[in-house]
Amino acid sequence: MAENRKKSGPGKPRASRAAPSLKKTKASPDVSPLAPDQFPSLRAIEGVEAITARTGERYKGRTDLTIFKLAPGTTVAGVFTKSATASSVVEWCRANLKKGKSPSARLLVVNAGNANAFTGKDGRDAVKAISTAAAQAYGCKQSEVFLASTGVIGEPLNYHKILPAFRLAPRPLTPAGWKKAASAIMTTDTYPKASTRQAEIDGVPVTISGITKGSGMIAPDMATMLGFIFTDAKVPAEILQGVLKSAVGGTFNAITVDSDTSTSDTVLLFATGKAGVAPGASAHFTGPGDRRLADFRARLHEVMEDLAHQIVRDGEGATKFITVRVKGGVTPASARKIAFSVANSPLVKTAVAGEDANWGRVVMAVGKAGEPADRDRLAISFGPHLLADKGIRHPDYDEAVVSDYMKGNEIEITVDVGLNKGEARVWTCDLTHGYISINADYRS
């Protein structure tokens, strides 16, 4: 990002270029070398329309507002940050999801540049003003208006600059429209992020498409990230909520860039129901685990995992995509804590950035996790190379071979604790000077 990069994707070089639609500053990075080669082609989803706008609330000369208009009857589910300092916007969405047995959504309004967090009464007033104006403009209830904000914390949101956008008419989303929407919600991101899959429910084809933003302040619960997923499937809100919550643990809550959890993290899933149901089939499901939803759950998980990976690949200053696997933990939860201890360690992350096979730092991170571990049973591998086994350096360890492996941009660290069968997998990136540059100049 702020420095030169070597490779992109699986061994493919990427030319340096300016981030799309972003104001250029001394901290404005080039597109991440780990970015996908191209933006995916997302189909229009019946019942979903959108428009983007330039409000100038923080950014100059770029879109910073997206409005999604959703068909009547659209159901909604959401998962949010567990931060004790959650924003007024998060509180608004949580409250809307609790209204009625089956909450519905007609609008999603997303602004970038200002998180409207830690803004007290001003923040609550902004939420009320935006939701009121949106509901009046598009003819729906305030409880059907969902909001999301991302950007600087602690600065009042000049919502008056947002209100004129409600005079714009959303349109069905084309592939170009999806890219505009994904670009408009970016902050320090270097590329727009999207993913799509096709699924079936009772033989009826349905589409699942999502966009997300996130680059820094990324850690579980919910990882500063926003994610919005749309489908034409017909799924009741209470079932949708269960499906989303189940999928979050191994996707958005299994990533970390810097161990920092945002005040604004939000994932919303909207189902317009426009795909309908198969003739003679019931729209009733026994629960989120209903076998008729198996393909839908699997494809939704793929979309969410893809989006989560793209956030890590766009980690501020990142040059390496790192998978951390832990097995042999006393429980899966214990293995997960050890995995995050490794993934969040600045010493591990800087060693990877320096292409240094310093497995001693992994030993350190396992030991500090506060979870059961036996030094004399520990095994550590980098990719296919076993570095340490049974608590000591492996006799066949070849530093030159492993150092060559560390030059790649996809690194896998595997830890076997050797105590039981608990396993976990999380994703992170390396830590470079680019992260410091971006965040030191974030508000300038």
C-alpha positions as semicolon CSV with decimal commas, in nm:
position;residue;x (nm);y (nm);z (nm)
1;M;0,000;0,000;0,000
2;A;0,228;0,286;0,110
3;E;0,530;0,087;-0,005
4;N;0,613;-0,114;-0,315
5;R;0,451;-0,455;-0,343
6;K;0,578;-0,768;-0,510
7;K;0,285;-0,982;-0,619
8;S;-0,092;-0,995;-0,640
9;G;-0,320;-1,295;-0,609
10;P;-0,168;-1,638;-0,674
11;G;0,165;-1,522;-0,812
12;K;0,029;-1,259;-1,051
13;P;0,197;-0,917;-1,058
14;R;-0,024;-0,614;-1,022
15;A;0,058;-0,272;-1,153
16;S;0,031;0,009;-0,901
17;R;-0,270;0,233;-0,954
18;A;-0,470;0,486;-0,759
19;A;-0,761;0,368;-0,547
20;P;-1,092;0,422;-0,729
21;S;-1,282;0,741;-0,650
22;L;-1,070;0,825;-0,344
23;K;-0,930;1,167;-0,272
24;K;-0,552;1,146;-0,307
25;T;-0,359;1,243;0,006
26;K;-0,010;1,171;0,127
27;A;-0,152;0,860;0,301
28;S;-0,373;0,748;0,014
29;P;-0,248;0,399;-0,078
30;D;-0,221;0,219;-0,408
31;V;-0,454;-0,072;-0,467
32;S;-0,359;-0,365;-0,247
33;P;-0,143;-0,623;-0,426
34;L;-0,367;-0,888;-0,271
35;A;-0,680;-0,749;-0,442
36;P;-0,882;-0,967;-0,682
37;D;-0,797;-0,918;-1,049
38;Q;-1,138;-0,767;-1,119
39;F;-1,471;-0,671;-0,966
40;P;-1,717;-0,961;-0,999
41;S;-2,019;-0,936;-1,228
42;L;-2,321;-0,916;-0,999
43;R;-2,670;-0,964;-1,138
44;A;-2,964;-0,744;-1,061
45;I;-3,175;-0,883;-0,776
46;E;-3,546;-0,831;-0,820
47;G;-3,672;-0,604;-0,546
48;V;-3,341;-0,423;-0,492
49;E;-3,268;-0,078;-0,636
50;A;-2,993;0,167;-0,547
51;I;-2,847;0,510;-0,606
52;T;-2,517;0,667;-0,504
53;A;-2,449;1,034;-0,435
54;R;-2,177;1,284;-0,344
55;T;-2,268;1,472;-0,028
56;G;-1,931;1,630;0,048
57;E;-1,984;1,565;0,419
58;R;-1,621;1,458;0,450
59;Y;-1,483;1,349;0,112
60;K;-1,456;1,585;-0,182
61;G;-1,501;1,471;-0,539
62;R;-1,621;1,116;-0,472
63;T;-1,942;0,932;-0,394
64;D;-1,994;0,880;-0,023
65;L;-2,361;0,785;0,013
66;T;-2,555;0,481;-0,103
67;I;-2,929;0,435;-0,077
68;F;-3,082;0,090;-0,132
69;K;-3,456;0,074;-0,194
70;L;-3,614;-0,261;-0,114
71;A;-3,944;-0,409;-0,229
72;P;-4,240;-0,427;0,013
73;G;-4,226;-0,745;0,218
74;T;-3,847;-0,761;0,228
75;T;-3,731;-0,941;0,543
76;V;-3,413;-0,845;0,725
77;A;-3,157;-0,990;0,966
78;G;-2,858;-0,827;1,128
79;V;-2,548;-0,885;1,340
80;F;-2,360;-0,597;1,499
81;T;-2,052;-0,495;1,693
82;K;-2,025;-0,604;2,055
83;S;-1,842;-0,282;2,138
84;A;-1,962;-0,113;2,459
85;T;-1,931;0,220;2,272
86;A;-2,152;0,125;1,975
87;S;-2,276;0,410;1,758
88;S;-2,626;0,558;1,754
89;V;-2,669;0,407;1,408
90;V;-2,605;0,056;1,541
91;E;-2,849;0,115;1,825
92;W;-3,111;0,229;1,571
93;C;-3,078;-0,087;1,363
94;R;-3,087;-0,312;1,667
95;A;-3,407;-0,147;1,782
96;N;-3,570;-0,185;1,439
97;L;-3,490;-0,556;1,432
98;K;-3,667;-0,600;1,765
99;K;-3,988;-0,432;1,644
100;G;-4,256;-0,682;1,555
101;K;-4,237;-1,058;1,517
102;S;-4,099;-1,038;1,164
103;P;-3,911;-0,712;1,098
104;S;-3,917;-0,579;0,743
105;A;-3,699;-0,333;0,554
106;R;-3,768;-0,085;0,276
107;L;-3,454;0,129;0,281
108;L;-3,085;0,105;0,365
109;V;-2,891;0,432;0,383
110;V;-2,510;0,413;0,413
111;N;-2,275;0,709;0,451
112;A;-1,895;0,694;0,445
113;G;-1,647;0,932;0,606
114;N;-1,823;0,990;0,938
115;A;-1,913;0,706;1,175
116;N;-2,164;0,916;1,374
117;A;-2,023;0,743;1,682
118;F;-1,950;0,899;2,022
119;T;-2,152;1,201;1,915
120;G;-2,411;1,202;2,196
121;K;-2,743;1,377;2,140
122;D;-2,617;1,519;1,809
123;G;-2,572;1,165;1,683
124;R;-2,918;1,057;1,791
125;D;-3,070;1,369;1,635
126;A;-2,891;1,291;1,307
127;V;-3,028;0,936;1,306
128;K;-3,380;1,063;1,370
129;A;-3,356;1,332;1,101
130;I;-3,219;1,096;0,836
131;S;-3,467;0,816;0,909
132;T;-3,760;1,059;0,915
133;A;-3,666;1,222;0,585
134;A;-3,598;0,887;0,420
135;A;-3,929;0,738;0,532
136;Q;-4,120;1,041;0,407
137;A;-3,938;1,050;0,074
138;Y;-3,991;0,683;-0,008
139;G;-4,324;0,625;0,163
140;C;-4,238;0,374;0,432
141;K;-4,222;0,345;0,810
142;Q;-3,920;0,469;1,005
143;S;-3,886;0,119;1,149
144;E;-3,826;-0,003;0,792
145;V;-3,532;0,235;0,742
146;F;-3,192;0,084;0,825
147;L;-2,881;0,300;0,855
148;A;-2,507;0,243;0,855
149;S;-2,221;0,489;0,898
150;T;-1,845;0,447;0,877
151;G;-1,551;0,682;0,913
152;V;-1,414;0,915;1,177
153;I;-1,535;0,865;1,535
154;G;-1,632;1,160;1,757
155;E;-1,721;1,420;1,495
156;P;-2,086;1,529;1,458
157;L;-2,245;1,417;1,132
158;N;-2,361;1,704;0,911
159;Y;-2,678;1,520;0,813
160;H;-2,815;1,822;0,628
161;K;-2,578;1,734;0,345
162;I;-2,733;1,387;0,322
163;L;-3,101;1,483;0,309
164;P;-3,106;1,622;-0,051
165;A;-3,007;1,277;-0,181
166;F;-3,351;1,147;-0,092
167;R;-3,486;1,333;-0,394
168;L;-3,294;1,090;-0,617
169;A;-3,472;0,789;-0,766
170;P;-3,301;0,452;-0,707
171;R;-3,271;0,219;-1,007
172;P;-3,233;-0,160;-1,050
173;L;-2,873;-0,260;-0,991
174;T;-2,663;-0,339;-1,297
175;P;-2,307;-0,478;-1,261
176;A;-2,181;-0,120;-1,291
177;G;-2,432;-0,008;-1,030
178;W;-2,311;-0,269;-0,784
179;K;-1,954;-0,147;-0,826
180;K;-2,060;0,214;-0,767
181;A;-2,244;0,111;-0,451
182;A;-1,945;-0,086;-0,322
183;S;-1,710;0,205;-0,398
184;A;-1,931;0,463;-0,226
185;I;-1,911;0,288;0,113
186;M;-1,528;0,276;0,118
187;T;-1,308;0,469;0,361
188;T;-0,942;0,360;0,368
189;D;-1,026;0,064;0,143
190;T;-0,820;0,049;-0,175
191;Y;-1,075;-0,142;-0,383
192;P;-1,452;-0,214;-0,380
193;K;-1,547;-0,557;-0,246
194;A;-1,830;-0,779;-0,369
195;S;-1,927;-1,143;-0,406
196;T;-2,216;-1,339;-0,555
197;R;-2,349;-1,694;-0,571
198;Q;-2,648;-1,883;-0,708
199;A;-2,839;-2,122;-0,480
200;E;-3,157;-2,330;-0,483
201;I;-3,442;-2,361;-0,236
202;D;-3,684;-2,643;-0,323
203;G;-3,553;-2,631;-0,678
204;V;-3,619;-2,257;-0,711
205;P;-3,304;-2,067;-0,819
206;V;-3,213;-1,772;-0,596
207;T;-2,933;-1,516;-0,612
208;I;-2,719;-1,403;-0,319
209;S;-2,503;-1,092;-0,369
210;G;-2,315;-0,883;-0,116
211;I;-2,081;-0,590;-0,078
212;T;-1,858;-0,496;0,212
213;K;-1,605;-0,241;0,325
214;G;-1,320;-0,272;0,569
215;S;-0,945;-0,228;0,580
216;G;-0,843;-0,123;0,931
217;M;-0,993;-0,141;1,280
218;I;-1,072;-0,503;1,198
219;A;-1,121;-0,767;1,467
220;P;-1,397;-1,012;1,558
221;D;-1,735;-0,899;1,693
222;M;-1,791;-0,775;1,420
223;A;-1,458;-0,714;1,263
224;T;-1,441;-0,121;1,108
225;M;-1,647;-0,320;0,868
226;L;-1,985;-0,296;0,704
227;G;-2,143;-0,579;0,507
228;F;-2,469;-0,579;0,314
229;I;-2,605;-0,895;0,154
230;F;-2,913;-0,919;-0,065
231;T;-3,111;-1,214;-0,196
232;D;-3,437;-1,269;-0,382
233;A;-3,507;-1,578;-0,169
234;K;-3,830;-1,593;0,028
235;V;-3,720;-1,651;0,387
236;P;-3,897;-1,529;0,705
237;A;-3,701;-1,282;0,915
238;E;-3,664;-1,508;1,218
239;I;-3,520;-1,787;1,000
240;L;-3,298;-1,539;0,816
241;Q;-3,160;-1,415;1,148
242;G;-3,064;-1,765;1,255
243;V;-2,896;-1,842;0,923
244;L;-2,695;-1,517;0,931
245;K;-2,587;-1,555;1,292
246;S;-2,468;-1,909;1,228
247;A;-2,260;-1,802;0,928
248;V;-2,088;-1,508;1,099
249;G;-1,867;-1,710;1,333
250;G;-1,656;-1,872;1,063
251;T;-1,648;-1,572;0,829
252;F;-1,661;-1,209;0,944
253;N;-1,583;-1,309;1,303
254;A;-1,281;-1,514;1,196
255;I;-1,073;-1,224;1,061
256;T;-0,843;-0,968;1,215
257;V;-0,618;-0,696;1,078
258;D;-0,519;-0,512;1,394
259;S;-0,723;-0,659;1,684
260;D;-0,938;-0,345;1,708
261;T;-1,318;-0,379;1,715
262;S;-1,513;-0,087;1,570
263;T;-1,804;0,107;1,717
264;S;-1,996;0,063;1,393
265;D;-1,954;-0,294;1,266
266;T;-2,272;-0,407;1,094
267;V;-2,380;-0,695;0,873
268;L;-2,732;-0,684;0,731
269;L;-2,901;-0,954;0,520
270;F;-3,209;-0,864;0,316
271;A;-3,444;-1,111;0,144
272;T;-3,692;-0,962;-0,104
273;G;-3,885;-1,287;-0,159
274;K;-3,921;-1,212;-0,532
275;A;-3,794;-1,556;-0,634
276;G;-4,108;-1,702;-0,480
277;V;-4,154;-2,065;-0,380
278;A;-4,186;-2,384;-0,581
279;P;-4,542;-2,488;-0,679
280;G;-4,689;-2,689;-0,395
281;A;-4,398;-2,607;-0,162
282;S;-4,450;-2,449;0,176
283;A;-4,291;-2,117;0,267
284;H;-4,266;-2,246;0,623
285;F;-3,930;-2,368;0,750
286;T;-3,874;-2,569;1,066
287;G;-3,580;-2,348;1,162
288;P;-3,248;-2,207;1,035
289;G;-3,117;-2,563;1,000
290;D;-3,405;-2,682;0,780
291;R;-3,260;-2,921;0,519
292;R;-3,445;-2,732;0,243
293;L;-3,217;-2,436;0,317
294;A;-2,894;-2,639;0,300
295;D;-2,780;-2,505;-0,037
296;F;-2,882;-2,151;0,055
297;R;-2,680;-2,171;0,378
298;A;-2,377;-2,308;0,197
299;R;-2,378;-2,042;-0,076
300;L;-2,441;-1,764;0,178
301;H;-2,141;-1,887;0,377
302;E;-1,931;-1,875;0,058
303;V;-2,033;-1,515;-0,010
304;M;-1,958;-1,410;0,347
305;E;-1,624;-1,591;0,359
306;D;-1,522;-1,438;0,025
307;L;-1,610;-1,090;0,150
308;A;-1,427;-1,151;0,480
309;H;-1,115;-1,260;0,294
310;Q;-1,130;-0,951;0,075
311;I;-1,128;-0,732;0,387
312;V;-0,810;-0,900;0,510
313;R;-0,653;-0,877;0,163
314;D;-0,716;-0,503;0,182
315;G;-0,575;-0,473;0,533
316;E;-0,407;-0,137;0,578
317;G;-0,049;-0,175;0,458
318;A;-0,088;-0,548;0,393
319;T;0,145;-0,743;0,165
320;K;0,070;-1,097;0,289
321;F;-0,254;-1,292;0,340
322;I;-0,209;-1,521;0,640
323;T;-0,414;-1,825;0,739
324;V;-0,367;-1,942;1,097
325;R;-0,481;-2,296;1,176
326;V;-0,479;-2,443;1,524
327;K;-0,554;-2,807;1,600
328;G;-0,517;-3,021;1,907
329;G;-0,680;-2,765;2,138
330;V;-0,872;-2,881;2,443
331;T;-1,187;-2,734;2,284
332;P;-1,268;-2,548;1,961
333;A;-1,309;-2,229;2,166
334;S;-0,964;-2,274;2,317
335;A;-0,813;-2,339;1,975
336;R;-0,981;-2,023;1,847
337;K;-0,829;-1,810;2,124
338;I;-0,484;-1,948;2,048
339;A;-0,536;-1,883;1,676
340;F;-0,625;-1,521;1,740
341;S;-0,331;-1,482;1,978
342;V;-0,105;-1,579;1,688
343;A;-0,297;-1,377;1,429
344;N;-0,300;-1,061;1,641
345;S;0,063;-1,073;1,753
346;P;0,255;-0,772;1,616
347;L;0,574;-0,978;1,642
348;V;0,434;-1,261;1,432
349;K;0,285;-1,020;1,178
350;T;0,603;-0,815;1,139
351;A;0,811;-1,131;1,103
352;V;0,586;-1,238;0,816
353;A;0,615;-0,890;0,664
354;G;0,993;-0,924;0,679
355;E;0,972;-1,275;0,526
356;D;1,144;-1,408;0,836
357;A;1,060;-1,768;0,935
358;N;1,079;-1,677;1,303
359;W;0,870;-1,959;1,449
360;G;0,982;-1,864;1,799
361;R;0,734;-1,579;1,782
362;V;0,455;-1,829;1,719
363;V;0,566;-2,022;2,027
364;M;0,544;-1,696;2,222
365;A;0,194;-1,621;2,093
366;V;0,068;-1,969;2,184
367;G;0,210;-1,937;2,533
368;K;0,054;-1,596;2,603
369;A;-0,296;-1,698;2,486
370;G;-0,398;-1,806;2,837
371;E;-0,522;-2,141;2,708
372;P;-0,403;-2,493;2,790
373;A;-0,090;-2,582;2,594
374;D;0,199;-2,822;2,648
375;R;0,537;-2,696;2,537
376;D;0,667;-3,048;2,485
377;R;0,377;-3,149;2,257
378;L;0,375;-2,839;2,040
379;A;0,425;-2,866;1,663
380;I;0,452;-2,568;1,425
381;S;0,443;-2,562;1,045
382;F;0,476;-2,283;0,790
383;G;0,294;-2,404;0,482
384;P;0,405;-2,764;0,411
385;H;0,722;-2,724;0,615
386;L;0,740;-2,867;0,967
387;L;0,959;-2,635;1,172
388;A;0,914;-2,766;1,524
389;D;0,775;-3,089;1,667
390;K;0,726;-3,219;2,019
391;G;0,853;-2,896;2,165
392;I;1,184;-2,875;1,980
393;R;1,319;-2,770;1,642
394;H;1,256;-3,043;1,384
395;P;1,579;-3,213;1,273
396;D;1,492;-3,174;0,903
397;Y;1,417;-2,803;0,931
398;D;1,589;-2,611;0,650
399;E;1,589;-2,234;0,707
400;A;1,670;-2,157;0,343
401;V;1,374;-2,359;0,215
402;V;1,130;-2,204;0,460
403;S;1,267;-1,854;0,394
404;D;1,190;-1,905;0,026
405;Y;0,832;-2,004;0,120
406;M;0,799;-1,681;0,320
407;K;0,855;-1,476;0,003
408;G;0,509;-1,570;-0,124
409;N;0,206;-1,355;-0,057
410;E;-0,006;-1,642;0,084
411;I;0,128;-1,774;0,415
412;E;-0,021;-2,052;0,625
413;I;0,079;-2,105;0,988
414;T;-0,034;-2,429;1,151
415;V;-0,006;-2,498;1,523
416;D;-0,077;-2,840;1,676
417;V;-0,123;-2,801;2,050
418;G;-0,139;-3,179;2,089
419;L;-0,391;-3,193;2,373
420;N;-0,727;-3,286;2,221
421;K;-0,932;-3,241;1,903
422;G;-1,025;-2,871;1,918
423;E;-0,965;-2,691;1,588
424;A;-0,997;-2,334;1,460
425;R;-0,904;-2,130;1,155
426;V;-0,871;-1,752;1,129
427;W;-0,730;-1,511;0,874
428;T;-0,509;-1,205;0,910
429;C;-0,244;-1,007;0,724
430;D;0,107;-0,887;0,792
431;L;0,195;-0,560;0,965
432;T;0,402;-0,309;0,770
433;H;0,497;0,057;0,792
434;G;0,208;0,122;0,554
435;Y;-0,036;0,062;0,841
436;I;0,134;0,332;1,048
437;S;0,136;0,579;0,758
438;I;-0,233;0,534;0,682
439;N;-0,349;0,566;1,042
440;A;-0,112;0,846;1,139
441;D;-0,261;1,059;0,859
442;Y;-0,621;0,927;0,881
443;R;-0,781;1,256;0,987
444;S;-0,550;1,487;0,788
